[in-house]
């Protein structure tokens, strides 16, 4: 059984990995269209600026990603999430644990990276079948062509790794019309293909993988992590103060 809480206007579902995998499996078995996203501080900030994006996530199974979401649940709801369901670890766990033998289309990253991912995925999980792949640098014409290719492939699942918010927008526009299920997986192609190293395990256990990524790519990620995390914390404190003020008004009215 999954639980859900509101984190700054986004309904976030949570549970242990096995329970979330089983929940998605049940949806696939029942033929329920499924869009999966992973909410981190960065995507939360984008939703605060883009109301259409925030509203579109209401149709997603949104999972918690990162220490910022853990802090938010503790501050707003007095409890931590059961597990950190970041996309990098969850996608691998899902492909391991799902009861379904899936036809998978890969969309995102650079051409050589997604090709390497397809080859490695097919080797590691021969029960699944990679029915196609395409890089994630799409213009309007190629986006329509790729959508048609995915529809023809008969894919059960599209893994979309184009970064926030492009991947979530793509899924909103094309799923379930061309495929019943898609996951917005961020940098999973880069990590899984070993094109980009992940933080050492001890860094991940300290919940400091974002610091490792910032160290590796300071120019690209400085604004996202240094400015973005400060913005998220400011929004979180404001949300906590507003929540407390509402509770005090209700108590006073009672």
Helices and strands as residue ranges (DSSP letters): E 3-7, E 10-14, H 17-30, E 34-39, H 41-49, H 51-56, G 57-59, E 61-64, H 67-77, H 87-97, E 103-108, H 111-124, E 129-134, H 140-153, E 157-161, H 166-174, E 181-184, H 188-192, H 201-205, H 209-216, H 218-222, I 223-227, H 228-253
